[in-house]
Amino acid sequence: MSAKTLSASRARQILSAASKTRVLVLGDVMLDQFIWGSVARISPEAPVPVVDFERESFMPGGAANVARNLTALDVSTELFGAIGNDSAAGQLKKLLAEQKIGSGGLVANPARHTSIKTRIVAHKQQVVRIDRETRDGLDAKLTAKLIAAVKAKLPKTDAVIVGDYGKGVVTQPLLNELKSLCRERGIWLSLDPKPVHQLNLNGLSLITPNRKETFELANLPDETREADPFADKNLMLAANRLLNELHPAVLLITLGELGMLLCQRGQAPFHIPTVAQEVFDVSGAGDTVIATFTLAIAAGASPLDAAILANHAAGIVVGKVGTATTSQEELLNSFQHG
């Protein structure tokens, strides 16, 4: 199926209701550094471009970018994760404060580095990325501290998003405890998975793998790429396997230029074609999808309406350079003009 649309007035209703909700984001927080420049020559020392530096900028990244997407759409947001005792942590907290993201749940650990991803961009193209980070799993003491911080905020919370980027914050004990806490209280729990982690993802409200992650989670080869997802035999097989083995309330598979596939047990899957006009940069688009879908659910939207809203938000951010967000105004305009 792929015929349903969302009216601009319904989108406005959802966003208005979302601004009265609170969402907690827990996971691997990072500082995204962008070095912007231009390339006019190749180095005489090696066959690599020479980037002439123009400027640099910093943004909250990883799970912090999920939180950034929520506050950009006027949703009250608290962030939980692990940072180091370093200058990057201070810089990240300053950025979070500027973007109205609560950072009281960030646990400092001198043994860790605050994750920094440095992207060098020339002429709107990423030239190289440098990662500085700690990937060790959180110890039991830090995990307990994080859980206690989350638990204190759960009474007035409408949804929780887990951002797992494979940097060690999202461990099985933490996820098990979160699942239990959210289930007891009837709180929606979304997760963007990293299959390399091999966590038990059973019983989450929402998982949002991309195509590659879907096949890895389902342990199937990606051999049947088709423009029509319904004709893509292995993709449909992988989606069914994840629904039957992991039992999420909703499985939302992001398919890049092919849009999204919304899957729920006992219902026909629904294909939502992309609305992106131009694609400059896909970094952070998955963060936009999980943030927008979850805030829509917290606001009382159906999974289908939430997926269509998330698809529009993703279509906007991929048209911007760098990890970007969208505002309520931009998002509503995309419905009025689309």
Secondary structure as GFF3:
##gff-version 3
##sequence-region A 1 338
A	DSSP	alpha_helix	8	18	.	.	.	ID=ss1
A	DSSP	beta_strand	22	27	.	.	.	ID=ss2
A	DSSP	beta_strand	29	42	.	.	.	ID=ss3
A	DSSP	beta_strand	49	62	.	.	.	ID=ss4
A	DSSP	alpha_helix	63	72	.	.	.	ID=ss5
A	DSSP	beta_strand	76	83	.	.	.	ID=ss6
A	DSSP	alpha_helix	87	98	.	.	.	ID=ss7
A	DSSP	beta_strand	101	108	.	.	.	ID=ss8
A	DSSP	beta_strand	115	122	.	.	.	ID=ss9
A	DSSP	beta_strand	125	132	.	.	.	ID=ss10
A	DSSP	alpha_helix	140	153	.	.	.	ID=ss11
A	DSSP	three_ten_helix	154	156	.	.	.	ID=ss12
A	DSSP	beta_strand	159	163	.	.	.	ID=ss13
A	DSSP	alpha_helix	172	185	.	.	.	ID=ss14
A	DSSP	beta_strand	188	192	.	.	.	ID=ss15
A	DSSP	three_ten_helix	195	197	.	.	.	ID=ss16
A	DSSP	beta_strand	206	207	.	.	.	ID=ss17
A	DSSP	alpha_helix	211	218	.	.	.	ID=ss18
A	DSSP	three_ten_helix	229	231	.	.	.	ID=ss19
A	DSSP	alpha_helix	233	246	.	.	.	ID=ss20
A	DSSP	beta_strand	250	254	.	.	.	ID=ss21
A	DSSP	three_ten_helix	256	258	.	.	.	ID=ss22
A	DSSP	beta_strand	260	263	.	.	.	ID=ss23
A	DSSP	beta_strand	270	272	.	.	.	ID=ss24
A	DSSP	alpha_helix	285	298	.	.	.	ID=ss25
A	DSSP	alpha_helix	303	317	.	.	.	ID=ss26
A	DSSP	alpha_helix	328	336	.	.	.	ID=ss27
###
